[in-house]
Amino acid sequence: MKPVLEVDNLNYAYDSARRVLSDITFSVGEGECVGIVGANGAGKSTLLWCLLGLLKATGSVRFFGEKLGKQTVGRIGVVFQNPEDQLFMPRLLDDILLPLLNRGLLPQLAHERALAALDKASLREVYERPAAQLSLGERKRAAIAAALAGAPELLLLDEPTAELDGRSVRRVAESLRTLTMSRLIASHDLEFLRGLCHRTLVLAGGKIIAQGASQEILGQRVLLEQAGLI
């Protein structure tokens, strides 16, 4: 399986006395869905930020065999934990259109892609409304739609089910389950990851303490207790 993301010996510290991530090494293959599970404060979000260059870590991060740059950033979609970081325009449709237009797509093509992305998220009927008028579950799905509109080859998601009720979690899962591109999902929701991810990494204290097939890893009670997940 050809890797789309390769992380080798990644380390990050806020200062010399506080190491947040230590010796992080893993990969994501083409078409693979990989979960990163950990308790609050384990370093999941920090890891994603380091991968995207928002925080300056040491070690090696390669997307599609290259360092993050102009050639690779357009092939990556990102969904942040708080949808408000991505949705702020007068209409939901405008939130989806904006990044497409900024990439130079013709308005008609951008409009078609935006509507298709909203269709996949079952949000076509609310495209004229501002995101602030939508439920949290709808905003989460809209943020996913905004990322998917750019046709990424790798999708990075940070806590996509945080603060959602059971029904909303199921709808987010449905939105992600049919995707074929590579996905890296950081979450503390064990059942959500179990149903989506081929592999899962367990992060505790800034280190990967286990990784393997999701069904096997997420069934190890002692391991999950060690990671503060149960």
Rosetta blueprint (number, residue, H / E / L):
1 M L
2 K L
3 P E
4 V E
5 L E
6 E E
7 V E
8 D E
9 N E
10 L E
11 N E
12 Y E
13 A E
14 Y E
15 D E
16 S L
17 A L
18 R E
19 R E
20 V E
21 L E
22 S E
23 D E
24 I E
25 T E
26 F E
27 S E
28 V E
29 G E
30 E L
31 G L
32 E L
33 C E
34 V E
35 G E
36 I E
37 V E
38 G L
39 A L
40 N L
41 G L
42 A L
43 G L
44 K H
45 S H
46 T H
47 L H
48 L H
49 W H
50 C H
51 L H
52 L L
53 G L
54 L L
55 L L
56 K L
57 A L
58 T E
59 G E
60 S E
61 V E
62 R E
63 F E
64 F L
65 G L
66 E E
67 K L
68 L L
69 G L
70 K H
71 Q H
72 T H
73 V H
74 G L
75 R L
76 I E
77 G E
78 V E
79 V E
80 F L
81 Q L
82 N L
83 P H
84 E H
85 D H
86 Q L
87 L L
88 F L
89 M L
90 P L
91 R L
92 L H
93 L H
94 D H
95 D H
96 I H
97 L H
98 L H
99 P H
100 L H
101 L H
102 N H
103 R L
104 G L
105 L L
106 L L
107 P H
108 Q H
109 L H
110 A H
111 H H
112 E H
113 R H
114 A H
115 L H
116 A H
117 A H
118 L H
119 D H
120 K H
121 A L
122 S L
123 L L
124 R H
125 E H
126 V H
127 Y L
128 E L
129 R L
130 P L
131 A H
132 A H
133 Q H
134 L L
135 S L
136 L H
137 G H
138 E H
139 R H
140 K H
141 R H
142 A H
143 A H
144 I H
145 A H
146 A H
147 A H
148 L H
149 A L
150 G L
151 A L
152 P L
153 E L
154 L E
155 L E
156 L E
157 L E
158 D E
159 E L
160 P L
161 T L
162 A L
163 E L
164 L L
165 D L
166 G H
167 R H
168 S H
169 V H
170 R H
171 R H
172 V H
173 A H
174 E H
175 S H
176 L H
177 R H
178 T L
179 L L
180 T L
181 M L
182 S E
183 R E
184 L E
185 I E
186 A E
187 S E
188 H L
189 D L
190 L H
191 E H
192 F H
193 L H
194 R H
195 G H
196 L H
197 C L
198 H L
199 R E
200 T E
201 L E
202 V E
203 L E
204 A E
205 G L
206 G L
207 K E
208 I E
209 I E
210 A E
211 Q E
212 G E
213 A E
214 S H
215 Q H
216 E H
217 I H
218 L L
219 G L
220 Q L
221 R H
222 V H
223 L H
224 L H
225 E H
226 Q H
227 A L
228 G L
229 L L
230 I L
